[in-house]
Amino acid sequence: MLAAFALSWVGAALWAGQTVATSPPREQLPLYGAALAAALLLVGARLLFPALRARLWEENIPASWALVAVCAAGFAWCWWARLHLGALWSAGVARKEAHRVVDTGPYGFVRHPIYTGAIVAVFAFAGVRASPLAFVAAVLVTAFCAVKARMEERFLRHELGAAYDTYQQRVPMLIPFLRP
């Protein structure tokens, strides 16, 4: 499921609109460098410490399938947000041609619904795996999403001005129904 999601996500970059402004790479590099370092540390920890791969609880098939469904729902939420954003989507921190505040669809529930869906999916996947390492990875993905969302917010406030300020005051960042 994860591979199909990743491949389709990368392929969908073809319909992204023309970029007109980006956050300087020097601002994004520390985040991506830290993410790469964390991924390498997780791989190393997985190889060196077998106890981190051990299940925290016995496998429960119905619960595992329920978590697979939650994972799929998280990915579906990501796709809904991506399709709703259309040509305004960007892999990096960027403003696209004719960029505007999108506050409908999933963007009416949270300002960063793609990250929200990814966080839900990764925690559900960690629940299926039920290993300490899977939960550490989920926490790290959550931290990455939160930091990148903050970077995007600073950039969008600068690029879109008062319209984005109003949106921030109305809609929560990552957790639906949590007052901003």
C-alpha positions in Angstrom: 0.0 0.0 0.0 2.8 2.4 0.9 4.7 1.8 -2.3 1.6 2.3 -4.5 0.8 5.6 -2.6 4.4 6.8 -3.0 4.6 6.0 -6.7 1.3 7.6 -7.5 2.2 10.7 -5.4 5.5 11.2 -7.3 3.7 10.7 -10.6 1.1 13.2 -9.8 3.8 15.9 -9.5 3.4 16.2 -13.3 0.2 18.3 -12.9 1.7 20.9 -10.5 1.5 24.4 -11.7 4.3 26.8 -12.5 6.4 27.9 -9.4 6.7 31.6 -9.1 8.5 31.9 -5.6 10.2 29.5 -3.3 11.5 29.5 0.2 15.3 29.7 0.0 16.9 26.2 0.0 19.1 27.2 3.0 16.0 27.4 5.1 14.8 23.9 4.0 18.1 22.1 4.0 18.4 21.7 7.8 14.9 20.0 8.0 15.7 17.6 5.1 19.2 17.0 6.5 17.7 16.1 9.9 15.1 13.9 8.2 17.8 12.0 6.3 19.9 11.6 9.4 17.0 10.4 11.4 16.1 7.8 8.7 19.7 6.6 8.6 19.7 6.3 12.4 16.4 4.3 12.3 17.9 1.9 9.8 21.0 1.5 11.9 19.0 1.0 15.0 16.9 -1.6 13.3 20.0 -3.5 12.3 21.9 -3.1 15.6 19.2 -3.5 18.1 16.8 -6.4 17.4 14.7 -5.6 20.5 13.5 -2.5 18.8 11.8 -4.7 16.2 10.0 -6.8 18.8 6.2 -6.6 19.1 4.9 -4.6 22.0 1.7 -6.7 22.1 0.5 -9.9 20.6 -0.9 -9.7 17.1 -4.6 -9.3 16.8 -5.8 -9.9 13.3 -9.1 -7.9 13.5 -7.4 -5.0 15.2 -4.6 -5.1 12.6 -7.1 -5.0 9.7 -8.9 -2.1 11.4 -5.6 -0.3 11.6 -4.9 -1.1 7.9 -8.3 0.6 7.2 -7.3 3.6 9.2 -4.0 3.8 7.3 -5.8 3.6 4.0 -8.2 6.4 5.2 -5.2 8.5 6.1 -3.8 8.0 2.6 -7.2 8.7 1.1 -7.4 12.0 3.1 -4.0 12.9 1.6 -5.2 12.3 -1.9 -8.4 14.2 -1.3 -6.3 17.2 -0.2 -3.9 16.8 -3.1 -6.6 16.7 -5.7 -8.5 19.5 -4.0 -5.3 21.7 -4.1 -4.8 20.8 -7.8 -2.0 22.8 -9.6 -1.2 24.7 -6.4 0.4 21.7 -4.8 4.2 21.7 -4.4 6.6 19.2 -2.9 8.7 22.1 -1.5 7.8 25.4 0.1 6.6 27.4 -2.9 4.0 29.7 -4.3 2.5 28.7 -7.6 1.1 30.8 -10.4 -2.3 32.3 -9.4 -1.8 31.0 -5.8 -4.6 31.8 -3.3 -5.8 30.6 0.0 -7.6 27.3 -0.4 -10.1 26.9 2.5 -12.6 24.4 1.2 -12.7 20.7 1.2 -10.1 19.2 3.6 -8.5 22.6 3.9 -11.6 23.8 5.7 -10.8 21.3 8.5 -7.1 21.8 8.8 -4.5 24.0 7.1 -2.2 21.1 6.2 -4.5 18.1 5.5 -1.8 16.2 3.6 0.4 16.1 6.7 -2.6 15.2 8.9 -3.4 12.2 6.7 0.2 11.2 6.6 0.4 11.3 10.4 -2.7 9.3 10.8 -1.4 6.7 8.3 2.0 6.4 9.9 0.6 5.9 13.4 -1.9 3.3 12.1 1.0 1.5 10.4 3.0 1.7 13.6 0.0 0.1 15.4 0.0 -2.8 12.9 3.8 -3.3 13.3 3.5 -2.8 17.1 7.2 -2.2 17.5 9.1 0.5 19.4 10.9 1.4 16.2 7.7 1.9 14.3 6.4 4.3 16.9 9.7 6.2 17.0 9.4 6.5 13.2 5.8 7.8 13.6 6.8 10.4 16.1 9.7 11.5 13.8 7.3 11.8 10.8 5.0 13.9 13.0 7.8 16.2 14.0 8.9 16.5 10.4 5.4 17.4 9.3 4.9 19.9 12.2 8.2 21.7 11.4 7.6 21.8 7.6 4.1 23.1 8.2 5.5 25.9 10.3 8.0 26.7 7.5 5.1 26.8 5.0 3.1 29.0 7.2 5.8 31.6 7.5 6.3 31.5 3.7 2.6 31.7 2.9 2.0 34.5 5.4 4.7 36.5 3.6 3.4 35.6 0.1 -0.4 35.8 0.7 -0.6 38.4 3.5 -3.8 39.1 5.3 -5.8 36.4 3.6 -3.5 33.8 5.1 -3.6 35.5 8.5 -7.4 35.3 8.4 -7.3 31.6 7.4 -4.8 30.8 10.2 -7.2 32.4 12.8 -10.1 30.3 11.5 -8.7 26.9 10.8 -6.5 24.6 12.9 -3.1 23.7 11.6 -3.0 19.8 11.9 -5.7 18.6 14.3 -9.3 19.0 13.1 -11.7 20.8 15.4 -8.8 22.0 17.7 -9.3 25.8 17.9 -6.4 27.7 16.4 
